[in-house]
Amino acid sequence: MLDWGIIVHYFPFLVKAAVMTVQISILSLILGFLVGLIAALMKLSRNVLIRGAAGFYVWIIRSTPLLVQLFIIYFGLPQLGIDLGPFLSGVLGLALNTGAYNAETIRGGISSVPPGQMEAARSLGMSSGRSMKRIILPQAMRMAIPALGNNFIILIKDTSLVSTITLVELTLAAQRLIGSTYKPFEMYIMAAFLYALMTTATSYMLKRVENKMAI
């Protein structure tokens, strides 16, 4: 049987920890989108070195576990004299990870725009950069929104991994409360409920954005 007294008493503490999860998610989302956009444009570059650098970044991130990436940033970089602390390490690790997946999503969106769109823009006297900004990217982003939204939902759940680098978000807060209450079932049930609440709210907002931008 659930101990409802424990749930009622400790639920506000987990809500506060969930706020940290939201902050990490939003910062990682913004940075991850910018990284993904830059990497996507680099992968479409005619320069072999630029294209190769972006390809290597996407390959190495997608080929290794997020947990290992977080450990390299948090535990490994201090050996090189770079100590970012738990919060920055967590945000950077999540942003680089989701950025690699966003890069492929955005690149696919750009590639799906008919080549004639660029040719028409260039024939009107626009530069390549202006054509990409004004003509290609708006269409590409409209088509990429569902996949980008899915990446963000995955990102919210992946924030639980930053608990392994001592960042006190929802998962680590639940684990610490288990140590003092010896009620793992209740604590993890509350944590799962809050994660479900965050992802459901995000899905709803993304659906509204998708409908608003639908052709």
N, C-alpha and C positions, 0 to 999 in steps of 0.2 A: 504493500500500500504506500502511496505517496504521502510524504510528510508535508502537508499543506502549510503548516506553521513555518517550517524552514523556507519553503518557497516564498511565502508572503514576506518573511523577514529579510531574505537575502536578494530578492529580485531587484530592488532599487540599486544594489551594488553592481549587479551585472549590467543593468541599464547604463550606468556610468561608464563601465568598461566598453560597452557597445558603442558609446560615443567616440571613444578612441579608435575603434574599428572603422567607424564611418569616416573619421578624419584621415586615417591611413588610406582607406579606399579611394577617397576623393583626390587626395594628393597624388597617389599612384596612378589614378585614372588620367589626370591631366598630363602628368609627365610622360606616362606610357603612350598616350595619344600623340604627343609631340615627337617622341622618339620613333614611334611607328610611322608617322607621316614622313619624317626625314629619311628613315631607312627605306620606305617604299619608293620615294623619289630617287634615292641613291641607286636602288636596284633597277630603276628604269633609265639610269644615266647611260650615255653612250661611252663614257670613260670606263675602261676595263678595270682600273684600280678602284675607282669609286664603287662600281657595281660589285666588284669582288669583296671589298671591305664590308659592304652591307650584307652580301650573301653569307659571308663568314659569321657575322654577328647573328643573323637569323638562324643559321645552322647550329652554332654552338649553344645558343640559348634553348632552342627547341630540342636539342639532343641530350640535354642534361637536366636532372631534377631541380626544381625550384629550391628545395631544401638545401641542396649542395651549393647552389648559387648564393643563398643567404649566408651559409657558413663561410664561403670564400670571402664575401664582403665584410662580414662582421668579425670573424676570427682570423682570416688570412691577411687582409689589408693592413692591420696594425703591424705585422711583421715588416711591411714596407714603409712604416711611419705614417700610415693613413688610418686614423681612428675616427670613424664617423659616429659612433655611438649607436645604441639600439634603434632609435626612431629613424634617423637618416638611413641607416643600413637597411632597415625594413622597407622603407619607402623606395629607396633606390633599387633594391633587389626585386620588389614587386613590379616597379615601373619598367625595368629592363626586361623582365620576363614577359609581361603583357605587351610590351612594345614590339617584341619580335613577332608575336601572333597578330598584333594590329598591323604590322608592316605587310604581312602577306594578305590580310583582309583588304587593306587600302590599295595595295598593288593590284589585287584582283578586280577591285572596283574600277580603278583607272583603266585597266586593260579591257574592261567590258564596254567602255565608252567607244562608240564607232570612230575609227580613225578620221572619218570625214569631218568630225566636229573640230578637230585640231586644224585640218586643212582649210576649213571654212574660216576659222578664226584668223589663221595666218594670212589668208587671202584678203582679209579686211584690214591688214596692216598691223595686227597685234604681234607682239614678240612671243617667243615660246613660253617664257615665264608668265606673261600676262594671260596668255591663252589658257595655260594650266590653271591659274588662279581663278579666272573669271568664267571659264567655260567647262573645263574638264573636271576639276575637283568638285564643284557643286553637284554635278551629276553622279560622280563616283561615290561621294559621301552618302548621297541619298540611297544608293544601292547597297552600300556597305553597312548602313545603320543596324540592320538585324544582327549581323555577325559581330559588329563592334559591341553591341549591347550584350550579346552572349559572353564575349570576352570579359566585360565588366562584371557580370554576375559571377563568373568563375573567379575573378579577382577578389570579390568580396569574401568568397569562401576560402580562398587561398591565404587571406590575411591570418588565418588561424596558425599558419606555419611560423609567423614571426614570434610566436610565443617561445619558440626554441632558441631565440637569441635574446631572451629576457625582456622583451617588449610586452608590457602589461596591457594586453587587449582582452577581448571577450574570453578566449579559450584559456589563457593563462590565469585570468581572474577566477574562472570557474575551478581550475585546478588548485589554486591556492585556497579557495573556500572549502574544497573537498578535504584538504589537509586539516582544517579546523573543525569541520562538521561531521566528517566521515559519512557524507551523503552523496556519493558520486552520481547515483541515478537522478536525483532531483536537480543537481547542479548542471549535469549535461543536458537534461531535458530542457531546462531554462535557457541554456546556451543555444541549443538547437532551435528552440522557438524564436529566439531573437535573430539568429541567422536567417531563418525562414521568413521572418517579418521584413528584414532588410532586403533580401533578394526578391520577395514578392512585390514590395513597394517599388524597387528598381525596375522590375519587369513591367509593372503598370505604367510607370513614367516613360519608359522606353517605347512601349506600345503606343502611347499617345503621341510621342515625337514622330514615330514611324508613320502613324496615320496622318499627322499634320503635313509631313513632307512627301507623302505618297503622290505619285503623278496622277 
